[in-house]
Amino acid sequence: MSEAVLSGRRARALTEALTTAFAPEHLEVRDESHMHAVPKGAESHFRVVVVSAGFTGKSLVARHREVNAAAAEELRAGLHALAIEALTPEQWQARGGQAAKSPPCLGGSKAG
């Protein structure tokens, strides 16, 4: 497995849950709360990239449901937003090992 970008407690909890659920070949857990209109240290908005052979043959909806199920405890505990990229190793390789970039926040006090 490759990188997990850890910062706070929630990032560590998500990393552990996703690692246990998917044995990913690649995992990124990014706290993007700083990009939103939330208090500093909120740990409320995350992006995850999970690359697992376990996603082979599954629809995108099924993959997202599985990731949400693995993150259920954090979602119940106040995680507000979870952006998910759930890919097979072949899809990850076809992308050149690159995750999508998050768009800017358009809500709250950062609306333009």
For each residue, the residues with C-beta under 8 A, 3 or more apart:
1: 4 19 23 24 25 26 27
2: 25 26 27
3: 26 27 28
4: 1 11 15 19 27 28 29
5: 11 28 29 30 31
6: 11 12 15 29
7: 11 31 43
8: 11 12 31 41 43
9: 12 13 43
10: 13 14 31 43 46 74 79
11: 4 5 6 7 8 14 15 29 30 31 43 46
12: 6 8 9 15 16
13: 9 10 16 17 73 74
14: 10 11 17 18 29 46 48 71 74 79
15: 4 6 11 12 18 19 27 29
16: 12 13 19 20
17: 13 14 20 21 70 71 73 74
18: 14 15 21 22 24 27 29 48 50 67 70 71
19: 1 4 15 16 22 23 24 27
20: 16 17 70
21: 17 18 66 67 69 70
22: 18 19 27 50 52 54 55 66 70
23: 1 19 52 54
24: 1 18 19 27 50 51 52
25: 1 2 51 52 53 89 92
26: 1 2 3 49 50 51 92 97
27: 1 2 3 4 15 18 19 22 24 48 49 50 51
28: 3 4 5 47 48 49 99
29: 4 5 6 11 14 15 18 46 47 48
30: 5 11 46 47 48
31: 5 7 8 10 11 34 43 45 46
32: 35 36 45 46 47 83 102
33: 36 38 41 42 43 44 45 46
34: 31 40
35: 32 45 102 104 105
36: 32 33 44 45 81 105 107 108 110
37: 105 107 108 109 110
38: 33 42 44 45 80 108
39: 42
40: 34
41: 8 33
42: 33 38 39 45
43: 7 8 9 10 11 31 33 46 79
44: 33 36 38 78 79 80 81
45: 31 32 33 35 36 38 42 80 81 83
46: 10 11 14 29 30 31 32 33 43 79 81 82 83
47: 28 29 30 32 82 83 84 85 99 102
48: 14 18 27 28 29 30 67 71 82 83 84 85
49: 26 27 28 85 87 99
50: 18 22 24 26 27 55 67 84 85 86 87
51: 24 25 26 27 87 88 89 91 92
52: 22 23 24 25 55 86 87 88 89
53: 25 56 88 89
54: 22 23 58
55: 22 50 52 58 63 66 86 87 88
56: 53 88 90
57:
58: 54 55 62 63 66
59: 62 63
60: 63 64 86
61: 64 65
62: 58 59 65 66
63: 55 58 59 60 66 67 84 86
64: 60 61 67 68 84 86
65: 61 62 68 69
66: 21 22 55 58 62 63 69 70 86
67: 18 21 48 50 63 64 70 71 82 84 86
68: 64 65 71 72 75 82 84
69: 21 65 66 72
70: 17 18 20 21 22 66 67
71: 14 17 18 48 67 68 74 75 79 82
72: 68 69 75 76
73: 13 17 76 77
74: 10 13 14 17 71 77 78 79
75: 68 71 72 79 82
76: 72 73
77: 73 74
78: 44 74
79: 10 14 43 44 46 71 74 75 82
80: 38 44 45
81: 36 44 45 46
82: 46 47 48 67 68 71 75 79
83: 32 45 46 47 48 102
84: 47 48 50 63 64 67 68
85: 47 48 49 50 99 100
86: 50 52 55 60 63 64 66 67
87: 49 50 51 52 55 91 92 95
88: 51 52 53 55 56 91 92
89: 25 51 52 53 92 93
90: 56 93 94
91: 51 87 88 94 95
92: 25 26 51 87 88 89 95 97
93: 89 90 96 97
94: 90 91
95: 87 91 92 98
96: 93
97: 26 92 93
98: 95
99: 28 47 49 85
100: 85
101:
102: 32 35 47 83
103: 106
104: 35 110 112
105: 35 36 37 108 110
106: 103 110 111 112
107: 36 37 110 111
108: 36 37 38 105 111
109: 37
110: 36 37 104 105 106 107
111: 106 107 108
112: 104 106
